[in-house]
Structures are given as structure tokens and as C-alpha cells.
Amino acid sequence: MNISSIIKTAIASCVFVSATLADVIETNDAARLVGTVKGINDGKITLSTSYAGDIQVAQSEVAKLTMDSALAIRLEDGTTVEGTIAPTSDGAITIDGGASRVQAPVTDVAATWAVGGTDPAIIALQRKWAYEASLDVTGKSGNSENFGSAVAFAAVLDGKDDRLGFYTAYNRQESAGLKSADQFKAGVDYSNKFNSSYSWYVRNEAGFDRIKAIDFYDVAGAGFGYTFATKAHQSLTFRGGLSFRHETYSPVGSSDLSSVGLDFGLAHSYKWDNMKMTNSFTFVPSFEDFADYRVTHDSHLEMPLKSGPWKIRLGVSNDFRSEPQAGFDELDTTWYTRMVLSWD
């Protein structure tokens, strides 16, 4: 055998070994896809390829499936086997677990995960904490002196059927030595799902706004929610219920506010590949006088800084009180740019 033949044989052997080590999907229309199966979930097989990145193939469109790497596999009937997958003559698959073999249609595979790992269905049921801290600082010196800062922190415990969130924020601004903002708030929000669309909630927020002469305020609400959109990239939830609103004021002779009323809210989010927009709106009118109400609004666009935990947030928030104290405007609007750090 000459050198040329040896080289050709070696190349052919490498190609053969590479092909035999790869996972192969053959579809009903005779397409043959070669790569590495990353997982089977939600009726789809995710195949990682060197020529087209990750590809998702519907299990119903798969005629043959071959996997050389062992995985933990759960079938629709709850049977769990750890092993490799080979096609059978009738279009089903054989899961080779060494000591045992199981045959089933490809469509009966409910989920897969790494050997020694945790079933995705169990992970989905587990609650998980997520945290977020943000900061923005502004300043100016020279012909005028200005300084401002705003800090915020949020913690969310998210589960399959419920969500518990805590948040707090403080904003202080000074212009020419005079305070133009001095606000603090802290709140808690809990929601629990009846199903994918309906839920109930309770919430409470308290704080102060010394520029508006509000020494203390508290808004509590409880009611029901309805989710219109539950797609992976978008959510839209409407809330409606009852509220209790209390405010105490610093001017001498001012009458404090305590009223029962309605509680309405709207929360919306939309995700792109590398951006996310979030909108929130609350409307709290009083039963005693529907002309006396408070409206809060926040909209922001969030973009990650490379692939790390840091993000930049551009947004606007509004706080409207229909009947403010004498000498104060009804509406406060804040435009902001914030650095946000998120972690689990």
C-alpha cells in the first residue's frame, strides 16, 4: 500500500468514526441530520450541528433516531431509563440501559436530561430566587450645582404556580443646594395561579415623598388577575380588586387621607433576542370620591452589556395624584438611565 492509499484510508476511517459517534435524526421526508442531541422536551428534539447551529425537529416528524451518548430519558407513562437510543425496524426506538431495554415510539419520549441530573419537570416546580440592584448618579458643577442619585433593590421568588416579590427604592436630587426629590418606597407583591390564565394577588407599598409633603403613604390591594399572553417572549396581565390607601401630610392643619377604593393594574413585558421592554400601570380610585385617585406608571427598555450580569435600563416613570396638597403639581415625571446588576 502506497502513502496515498494510507492517507485516504486514514481519512475515511476518521470520517467513519466521526459519523458513528454522532447522533442522527432521519425525518419522515427522508432528510438526514447529523449532530449532537442536546435534549428532547416539549415535543421537540434539539440537535446541535456544526453547519447550522441548534436545530429543533418536531418528534412527530422523526422516522429514525440514533444517539450514541447516554441520557436519562422519561417516557410519557412515567418510565425513566438511562441509556443510548437506537432505531428499530418498525420506526420506534430502543433505549439501551445495559441491564434493560425499552422500546417505544419517538413521540413517547417526554423529556431527557444528563445522566445524574434532575428531571426538567422537577426543576420547573422548584421555586428560585432572583435578585436585582440598580444605581444611577448625576452631577453638575460650575455655573450651577446639581447632584442626584437613585438606588433600588428587588428580590423575586418565582415558582411554577406563584410569585413573591420584594422591592425598595430611594431617590434624592439636589439643585443649587435645594432638594428637588426625596422619595422612598418599599413593597411586597404576591400572586398565585389558579391555572395558566387566572390568578389572585395581594400587594402592599409604603413610603414617603417629602417634596410633596407626604410624610407617609401606604397602598394595599388584593384581587384577581387575568393573563392574556403567556408566550415565551411576551406576557400581559390585568389585575382588578379592592384597595386601601392612607397618606399623612406634614403641613399643619392638613387632613390625612384614609380611603377604601378599587385597585387596577396592568403589567406587560416583551423580549427580543438582546433587549426587553417592561411596562407597568396602576390606577387606585377612592370609593368616597372617584375624582380622588392615584396613577403610577413605569416603562423601560433593558439591554445587556455583553454577556455578563450587568444591564443598562432606559425608562420613564410617572406618579399622578388627582388631588395633591395645595401648592403641588398633580404629576411627577422622571426620566432615567440606570446600571442594573442581576444575579441568582
Protein Blocks (a to p, Z undefined) as FASTA:
>chain_A
ZZklmmmmmmmmmmmmmmmmpccdddfkopacddddfbdeehiacdddfklopadddfkl
pfbdcdfbdcddddfkopacdddddddfkopacddehjaccdddfklpmbdcdehiacfk
lmmmpccddddddddddddehjbccdddddddddddddfkbccddddddddddeehiafb
dcddddddddddfblmbccdddddddddfknopabdcdddddddddfblcfkbccddddd
ddddddddfbghiacddddddddddddddddfkbccdddddddddfklmkbccddddddd
dddehjbfbdcdddddddddfbdcehiafbdcddddddddddZZ
